[in-house]
Amino acid sequence: MNYLAGGVNSPIPIPPGYPKDIISGRGPYVIDKNGKKYIDLWMGYGALIFGHADKDIIKTISETIKNGWFFSYQTDIEKEVAEILHEIIPSAERVRFATTGSDAVAYALRLARAYTGRKKILGIKGGYHGVHENMMPGSGTIFNLTPDLIHFNDPKAVEEKLKSKEYACFILEPILANCGCTPPNDGYLKKIRKICSETGTILIFDEIVNGFRIDVGGSQKFYNITPDLSTFSKAIAGGLPLSVVCGKKEIMENFAPQGGVFFANTFNGSPLSLFVAKTVIRKLKDGNVYKKNMKIGDDFREFLKEQIKRIGISASVQGISSMSTMAFGCKSFEKGILAENYDSKAYNLFIQKMAKKNVLFPPLPTETIFLSPVHESVFEEIKIAIKKSLEELKEEIY
Ligand SMILES: Cc1ncc(COP(=O)(O)O)c(C=O)c1O
């Protein structure tokens, strides 16, 4: 008997052929209770930047846990990691630790509204920033507090909206990762930075997926654009729950107890997660993982494009570094795939064929594919499975 409501712990249904009884993970694999191994291309929604059961993270957890793992007093590790983040993230003049990505975004929005005295929020069509009423149209809520939405990569729309000076903030992922991985067009981030400054609108980069993926200083460092506030989570603690809100001192110091903006959660800044974050950042700092991710991501996309062309399927492939999307039925996309006529049926069929060959793509076409250096050892296996699955798909529906 499965007592989970709806049989799952998220809104995403389990596709046919996907495992329902995972008991462990190792490197590129998740392993079910019968010992069957699947190559994982979803990697904990991008949190597992070094793959499953990384040995340095295991060591940190085992050493930390001996000394207790949760205290309601201030810890040394929170100050230490805050200082590390201040040194590596351009916008991190001040830092607060929270628990989930949704918390971090909720705090950033609350802070932006309090600081500007404005109510409205501007966001991106197809963007995702967490579960709360503030950001979720169609969540089943009776409240209507959701943001105004415009397309990604459209600076004119930003200008048009923000000139009213009614918006507290503009929140976006610098690289769209929740509706088909879409990097910003040249100059887009620079233009929106300028418009936000001119209109007194707080620019929030939601780096919950982007952060630590392409540069240890976030995509803000990679693109050299500094937002007023930023949020981080997922990869920062290698799969343990931790999130970050950081930003300009003048804005951040409005959080209670110094200011009036409420900020609380029992597990905020969990010491265990913070010790792991310190290990993750130390491992990422030498830049080797980024070099490997850039190469494996480029090779992966190149291979997909070659196969799509060779077999004659209508699909496009896009991404940056370890983040990719394959969108069937789409020639290209620069506003995310929801703005296009993408073919979700073909994607669903394709991933079921891949699962039969023991390779798991993300279960939704809008979700990003995440690779990491641990995939180097199984890259040939992934390529063979893709080639065969695309050929089968062509026979069946194209
Ligand atoms: C960009 C972005 N922001 C916020 C969130 C919410 O994070 P969490 O699921 O940890 O609450 C997500 C989750 O996928 C996300 O991708």
The ligand as an SDF file (V2000), in Angstrom:
LIG
                    3D

 16 16  0  0  0  0  0  0  0  0999 V2000
   14.7310   28.9270  -10.2090 C   0  0  0  0  0  0  0  0  0  0  0  0
   14.0670   28.2970   -9.0260 C   0  0  0  0  0  0  0  0  0  0  0  0
   13.6940   29.0740   -7.9920 N   0  0  0  0  0  0  0  0  0  0  0  0
   13.1060   28.5510   -6.8900 C   0  0  0  0  0  0  0  0  0  0  0  0
   12.8560   27.2020   -6.7890 C   0  0  0  0  0  0  0  0  0  0  0  0
   12.2150   26.6370   -5.5570 C   0  0  0  0  0  0  0  0  0  0  0  0
   13.1300   25.8800   -4.8370 O   0  0  0  0  0  0  0  0  0  0  0  0
   12.6410   24.7530   -3.8080 P   0  0  0  0  0  0  0  0  0  0  0  0
   12.0200   23.6610   -4.6210 O   0  0  0  0  0  0  0  0  0  0  0  0
   13.8860   24.3280   -3.0980 O   0  0  0  0  0  0  0  0  0  0  0  0
   11.6690   25.3880   -2.8900 O   0  0  0  0  0  0  0  0  0  0  0  0
   13.2180   26.3600   -7.8410 C   0  0  0  0  0  0  0  0  0  0  0  0
   12.9540   24.9170   -7.7770 C   0  0  0  0  0  0  0  0  0  0  0  0
   13.1190   24.1650   -8.6900 O   0  0  0  0  0  0  0  0  0  0  0  0
   13.8410   26.9190   -8.9940 C   0  0  0  0  0  0  0  0  0  0  0  0
   14.1980   26.1540  -10.0340 O   0  0  0  0  0  0  0  0  0  0  0  0
  1  2  1  0
  2  3  1  0
  2 15  2  0
  3  4  2  0
  4  5  1  0
  5  6  1  0
  5 12  2  0
  6  7  1  0
  7  8  1  0
  8  9  2  0
  8 10  1  0
  8 11  1  0
 12 13  1  0
 12 15  1  0
 13 14  2  0
 15 16  1  0
M  END
$$$$
